[in-house]
Amino acid sequence: MSEFVLILTTVPDDERAEAVARTLVGERLAACVNLHGPMTSVYRWKGAIESDRERQMVIKTTREQVSAVEARVRELHGYELPEFLVMEVAGGGSAYLAWIRGETRSH
């Protein structure tokens, strides 16, 4: 099991994306959060097909931070059921992974 993970979530707008990203990085729960451009999501919710504009977030962190990131995302997110997908990082540049490790530890 890898020490490093990417977490995917979506948010409804630029302001929420920036606020969640800054909070996660500021609290050392993530080393970096990528905010992708606006996209359209089509999904079924409570029996109806919905379509909304969203921003996808890619959160770079360590496995030990996943529970804390999930709790913080749920608190700040705004959706009843926020996307929260955790993907294991199989490898990467050792210096970059060391940076992630260093930025997600308490100082």
N, C-alpha and C positions, 0 to 999 in steps of 0.2 A: 504494500500500500504506500503510495507516494505521500511525502510530507506536504506537497504543494497542490493546490486546487484552483480552479477557475469556477466562479459562481456566476450564473446568468440570472438576471431578473429584468423586468420591464417596468417602466413608470410612465405616467400619462403625459408628462410635459417637461420642458427644459428646466424649469425652476426646481421641481421635485428631484430631477436627476442630479443636478448640481448640489443640492442640499444633502441628499443621501450620500453622494460621493465624497463631499468634503467632510461629512461626519465620520464616515468609515475610515478615511485616511487620517483625519485629525485624532481619532481615538485609537489609532494604530491597529484597527481591526483588518485593514487592507493596506497593502503597499501601494497599489495603484487601482484606479477604477476608470475603465474606458467607457465613454458615453458615445454610443453610435447615433448617427443621424436619424431623424424621424422616419418611421416606417408605419405601415398599416398592418394591424393584426386582425385576422378573421378567426373567430372561435365560437364554440357553442357554450352558452352560459344560461343555466336555469331554463333549458328547453328551447332557447331562441338562438339563432345565429346572429352574432354581433360583429361589428367592425369598428375599430378604434385606432386613432393615431397614438403611437407610443415611441419611447426611446428605450433601446436595449442597453443594459449596463453589463459590463464584464468586470468582475471583481477578482483581483489577484491577491491571494492570501495563502495561509497555511491551514492544514487540516485541523489543527488545534483551535483555530479561530472560527470554525464553521458555525458552531452553536451560537456564539456571541454575535456573529454577523447576521444569522437568521433572526435572532431576537431583535436586533437593531433595525433590520430591514422591515420586519413586521410592524414595529413601532412607528417608523417614519414613512412607510410606504403609502398608505391610503386605500389600497385595494382590499376587498374582503378576503381574497385568496391570491396573494402575490406569487408570481412565478419564483421558484427558488430551486434551481438545478445546479448540482455540484458535479464538476467534472475533474477527474484526477489528471494531473500533469505527469505524463510518462517520462519526460526528460526536459532538458533545456540547458542553456548556458550556465555553467557553475557560478560565475560571478553574478549573473542576474538572479538566480535562485538564492544565492547568499544575500543579495540586496533585499529580496522579498522577506526572507527570514529575519533580517535585521530590522526592517521597518515595521514588522508586526509583533515585535516584542516590546514590553514595557521598558522604558528607560528611566 
